Amino acid sequence: MKNNHSNHLLLLTFATLLISTSGTLGKFIDLPTAAIIWWRATLGALFIFGFCRYKKLNLKIRSNRDLPSIILGGVLLGTHWVTYFYALKLSNVALGMLSMFTFPVITALLEPFFTKSKFNPIHILLALIVLLGIYILAPELNFKNTYLKGILFGLFSALCYALRNLILKRHVNTYDGSVLMMQQAIIVSILLLPAMFYLDTSNIKTQFPYIIILGLVTTAIGHSLFISSLKHFSVSTASIIGSSQPIFGIIIAFIFLNETPSFKTFIGGSLIIATVIIESVRSRK
């Protein structure tokens, strides 16, 4: 049992690392935000479809009663992606990721309304520590520039992401995580398709390698692993452990975008990592 838990925890952490590449890619790719998300969703869906066919997974929606929540989850995922990438474009990788990573706080507060679980004081405490870490990490704001807009987009993205994870929680024991992710990516692709007729994507050839990484590594593999982890962890636990994403994202941005973290980044990051370790040990018990 302990080995199984360690394996599940390792896969969740690996999923977190892969998903955290979205910050640098979202900032770096030189395309309109809606176009980036459409390519991300479309390529992600194709990659996952190939994997599901290889694994001979059942791709059908098994009950009409599941359809509304799966569609709603896809709408929320698309909204989360678009607003998150706007947050990255308007600010920087650190601020965009950190403002979006208020979602563990939102998840911990909303989960009792979606499941039979009760408010857990430990989750609230850990979520508040994460929030404090994010507050310390955030740079000084100048309300005359776009940083405030970036934070607001990030906070709204966090709300959409938390709601989407809570809605999908009810389906993880019925559907494979890869199947759920494929279904949601298809929904996002369909919703954004009309925008592709009006956006300037003339430089897509130069951006395509990065789009492929975003669709395959970040979306197809990362998000499928994260959804699968909900079979073994509560949404709050997975969200709090996933709070290490900004740390990974800041490191990746430093390496590839030369965005240098400040001393406050290390202090706030230490608080976030501390909550990840505490929740990992607590969930093991």
C-alpha positions in Angstrom: 0.0 0.0 0.0 2.8 2.4 0.9 4.6 1.7 -2.4 1.3 2.3 -4.3 0.8 5.6 -2.5 4.4 6.6 -3.3 3.9 5.7 -7.0 0.6 7.7 -7.2 2.3 10.6 -5.5 5.3 10.5 -7.9 2.9 10.5 -10.9 1.0 13.4 -9.5 4.3 15.3 -9.0 5.4 14.4 -12.5 2.1 15.6 -13.9 2.6 18.9 -12.0 6.0 19.3 -13.5 4.7 18.8 -17.1 1.7 21.1 -16.6 4.0 23.8 -15.2 5.7 24.1 -18.7 2.5 26.0 -19.8 3.7 29.2 -18.2 6.9 29.6 -20.2 5.2 28.2 -23.4 2.2 30.5 -23.0 4.5 33.6 -22.6 6.9 32.5 -25.4 4.6 31.4 -28.2 4.0 34.4 -30.6 0.3 33.8 -31.5 -3.0 35.2 -30.4 -4.1 33.6 -27.1 -7.3 32.0 -28.6 -5.2 30.5 -31.4 -2.7 29.0 -29.0 -5.5 27.4 -27.0 -7.2 26.1 -30.1 -4.0 24.4 -31.3 -3.3 23.2 -27.8 -6.7 21.6 -27.5 -6.8 20.2 -31.0 -3.3 18.6 -30.9 -3.9 17.5 -27.4 -7.1 15.7 -28.4 -5.4 14.0 -31.3 -2.4 12.8 -29.2 -4.7 11.5 -26.5 -7.0 9.9 -29.1 -4.1 7.9 -30.5 -3.1 6.8 -27.0 -6.6 5.7 -26.1 -6.9 3.7 -29.3 -3.6 2.1 -28.5 -4.8 1.2 -25.0 -8.2 0.2 -26.4 -10.0 2.4 -24.0 -13.8 3.0 -24.3 -14.2 6.5 -25.7 -17.9 6.7 -25.5 -19.9 8.7 -23.0 -21.6 5.9 -21.1 -24.7 7.8 -19.9 -26.6 10.8 -21.2 -26.7 12.0 -17.6 -22.9 12.5 -17.7 -23.0 14.7 -20.8 -24.0 18.1 -19.2 -21.2 17.9 -16.6 -18.6 16.8 -19.1 -19.5 19.6 -21.5 -19.5 22.1 -18.6 -16.1 20.8 -17.5 -14.9 21.4 -21.1 -16.2 25.0 -21.1 -14.6 25.7 -17.8 -11.3 24.2 -19.0 -11.3 26.3 -22.1 -12.1 29.5 -20.1 -9.4 28.6 -17.6 -6.8 28.1 -20.4 -7.7 31.4 -22.2 -7.8 33.6 -19.2 -4.6 32.0 -17.8 -2.7 32.7 -21.0 -4.0 36.3 -21.0 -2.7 36.6 -17.5 0.7 35.4 -18.7 0.7 37.7 -21.7 -0.3 40.8 -19.6 2.2 40.2 -16.8 5.0 37.6 -16.5 5.3 33.9 -15.9 5.8 34.2 -12.1 2.8 36.6 -11.6 0.5 34.8 -14.1 1.1 31.4 -12.5 1.0 32.6 -9.0 -2.3 34.5 -9.3 -3.8 31.4 -11.0 -2.5 29.2 -8.1 -5.0 30.6 -5.7 -7.1 27.7 -7.0 -6.2 25.3 -4.1 -7.7 27.9 -1.7 -10.9 28.1 -3.9 -11.0 24.3 -4.2 -10.7 23.7 -0.5 -13.5 26.1 0.2 -15.8 24.8 -2.5 -15.2 21.0 -2.3 -17.8 20.4 0.5 -20.5 21.8 -1.7 -19.6 19.2 -4.5 -18.8 16.1 -2.4 -19.8 14.6 0.9 -16.6 15.7 2.5 -16.7 18.2 5.4 -14.6 21.3 5.8 -11.2 20.1 6.8 -9.4 22.7 8.9 -6.0 21.3 7.8 -6.8 21.9 4.2 -7.9 25.5 5.0 -4.7 26.1 7.0 -2.5 24.7 4.2 -4.4 26.7 1.6 -3.9 29.9 3.6 -0.2 29.1 3.8 -0.1 28.7 0.0 -1.9 32.0 -0.3 0.6 33.7 2.0 3.4 32.2 -0.1 1.8 33.6 -3.3 1.4 37.0 -1.6 5.1 37.1 -0.8 6.0 36.0 -4.3 3.9 38.6 -6.1 6.0 41.6 -7.2 5.0 45.1 -6.2 2.1 46.2 -8.3 1.8 49.3 -10.4 -1.9 49.8 -11.0 -1.2 51.9 -14.1 0.2 49.0 -16.0 -1.2 45.7 -17.1 -0.1 43.7 -14.0 -3.5 44.3 -12.3 -5.3 42.9 -15.3 -3.0 40.0 -15.3 -3.8 39.2 -11.7 -7.6 39.5 -12.2 -7.4 37.2 -15.3 -5.3 34.8 -13.2 -7.8 34.8 -10.3 -10.8 34.1 -12.6 -8.8 31.4 -14.3 -8.2 29.8 -10.8 -12.0 29.8 -10.1 -12.7 28.1 -13.5 -10.0 25.5 -12.9 -11.2 24.7 -9.4 -14.8 24.3 -10.6 -13.7 22.1 -13.5 -11.7 19.7 -11.2 -14.6 19.4 -8.8 -17.0 18.7 -11.5 -14.8 16.0 -13.1 -14.2 14.3 -9.7 -17.5 12.5 -10.0 -16.4 10.9 -13.3 -12.9 9.7 -12.5 -14.1 6.3 -11.3 -16.2 5.7 -14.4 -14.0 7.1 -17.2 -10.2 6.8 -17.7 -8.4 10.1 -17.1 -7.1 10.1 -20.7 -10.6 9.7 -22.1 -12.0 12.6 -19.9 -9.1 14.8 -21.0 -9.7 14.0 -24.7 -13.4 14.7 -24.4 -12.7 18.1 -22.8 -10.0 19.0 -25.3 -12.5 18.3 -28.2 -15.1 20.5 -26.5 -12.5 23.4 -26.2 -11.4 22.9 -29.8 -15.0 23.1 -31.1 -15.8 26.2 -29.0 -12.7 28.1 -30.3 -12.9 27.0 -33.9 -14.9 30.1 -35.1 -12.2 32.4 -33.8 -9.6 30.7 -36.0 -11.3 32.3 -39.1 -10.6 35.8 -37.8 -7.2 35.5 -36.0 -3.8 36.2 -37.6 -1.8 33.0 -37.5 0.4 33.6 -40.5 3.6 32.8 -38.4 2.3 29.4 -37.3 5.1 27.6 -39.1 7.8 29.1 -36.8 5.7 28.5 -33.7 4.6 24.9 -34.5 7.4 23.1 -32.6 6.4 24.9 -29.4 2.7 24.3 -30.1 3.4 20.5 -30.4 5.2 20.5 -27.0 2.3 22.4 -25.5 -0.2 19.9 -27.0 1.7 16.7 -26.3 3.8 17.2 -23.1 1.7 19.9 -21.2 -1.8 18.9 -22.3 -2.0 15.3 -23.4 0.4 13.8 -20.9 0.4 16.3 -18.0 -3.3 16.8 -17.7 -4.2 13.2 -18.3 -2.0 12.2 -15.4 -3.4 14.9 -13.2 -7.0 13.8 -13.8 -6.0 10.1 -13.2 -4.6 11.2 -9.9 -8.1 12.2 -8.7 -8.8 8.5 -8.3 -6.3 8.3 -5.5 -6.4 11.8 -4.0 -9.1 14.3 -3.0 -9.3 17.3 -5.3 -8.0 19.5 -2.4 -5.0 17.2 -1.8 -4.2 17.1 -5.6 -4.6 20.9 -5.8 -2.4 21.6 -2.8 0.4 19.2 -4.1 -0.1 20.8 -7.5 0.8 24.2 -5.9 4.4 23.4 -6.6 3.7 24.3 -10.3 4.7 28.0 -9.9 8.0 26.9 -8.5 8.6 24.6 -11.4 7.3 27.3 -13.8 9.5 30.0 -12.4 12.6 27.8 -12.7 11.7 26.9 -16.3 11.1 30.6 -17.1 14.5 31.5 -15.6 16.2 28.9 -17.8 14.4 29.6 -21.1 13.1 33.2 -20.8 15.8 34.6 -18.5 13.2 35.8 -16.0 15.2 36.1 -12.8 13.4 35.3 -9.6 13.8 37.7 -6.6 14.6 36.9 -3.0 10.9 37.1 -2.3 10.4 34.3 -4.8 12.6 32.0 -2.7 10.7 32.9 0.5 7.3 32.5 -0.9 8.3 29.4 -2.8 9.6 27.8 0.4 6.2 28.2 2.0 4.5 26.6 -1.0 6.9 23.7 -1.0 6.4 23.2 2.7 2.6 22.8 2.2 3.3 20.2 -0.5 5.5 18.2 1.8 3.0 18.4 4.7 0.1 17.4 2.5 2.1 14.6 1.0 2.9 13.1 4.4 -0.7 13.7 5.7 -2.3 12.1 2.7 -0.1 9.1 3.0 -1.6 8.4 6.4 
